[in-house]
Amino acid sequence: MGYGWAAERAMNSAQPLYDLAPLLRMLAMGALIALVPLAWVLWRNRGAQRSRRWQALTVLTLFLTFDLVLFGAFTRLTDSGLGCPDWPGCYGNASPLGAHADISAAQTALPSGPVTHGKAWVEMVHRYLATSVGALITVLAVAAWLGRRRARRAGGRALDGPSPGWATLTLVWVCVQGAFGALTVTMKLFPAIVTLHLAGGVVLLALLCVQAVRQTAVGAEDRAMPQPAGLRKLAWLGLAMLSLQVLLGGWVSTNYAVLACSSFPTCQGSWWPDMNFAQGFSLWRPLGVLSDGRPIDFSALTAIHYTHRLFAYAVFVVLGFLAWRLHRAGVGVRPRQARWLAGLLLLQFITGLSNVVLDWPLLAAVLHTGGAAALVVVLTWILEAQRPRALAAPAPMVQPRVVEAHL
């Protein structure tokens, strides 16, 4: 990064970190953007049952959340995270248009700093998209509780919308994500906060994926078939290892440690380069410095990068073995899941290698983040599709009405 943080803080000292003046306009902007996919889903499924419409909206919200994760990676990788140094707006305005004078002054005072007109727009577009996704998740939560209310009034148990429990949990989680997004800005890209914000976005994808799978017939045929021994445990192991790898990858990215190793498969010409793990994994510290203010050593960045690379080998083996087991099963959706898993693993290898040997090209870096998020979605799909059926009381059968013929 190389920013003069003292100068940058002094430059923005007159602007409060939290300025809620544009909050209502930001929420209105997010709701307006959310109306576009909501209206499209309702129009596209205008003749369908209510449950089908909410299924379509859940899947679309999952897709838009994945896009948001990609754009968040783009925001971080283009150093646009502080394009607007306050939250939720930009210098107390709902868009960079109203903050034009402040942005110009900041850019003039510190030309190499994080505040430019282009970066401000990237940051604010990210916030607009995040607000719109939050609005869609709110709609899903409201629909879930209204569906439960209708079901109770009708005396039935089946819901005609999203699951209230999962939808509410997702709504709570997206609010937590918003809080971490605010802290990312106000704590000046504090590495631990930025990493947790990335991880929170991936968790949000998993929550939406569970709902999308449960609302569709995907995987229903698998649950009716005998489960291969140990396959579900292997998928859980893969998801746990992948989750840790996502955190390690976020730690690499937020500490700008990608270029600490510019060769493959060795690092700095060695299989075990000089590494300072104590500094590298000192978690609660500002960007680029230790808790006492001393700059971290290059060997610390090497430790961060190489740990991520070494653990990637283990994740690749486990997920590759899982893909082979799914392909070998050869029934239901498992071959399709195997192809997705294998394809994403190949994408991760190519983009990860490109980040190292091609000096961190932007497209490869964004795709690498997207590939990791997609792997989490696929593993969630695998686990949910193979979830054992709950033992529930059978629904009462409707007996056909017998019409007696009077002779």
Helices and strands as residue ranges (DSSP letters): H 5-11, E 18-19, H 23-44, H 50-77, E 87-88, H 100-109, H 117-154, H 164-186, H 191-214, H 220-223, H 231-254, G 258-260, H 277-280, H 298-329, H 334-357, H 362-385
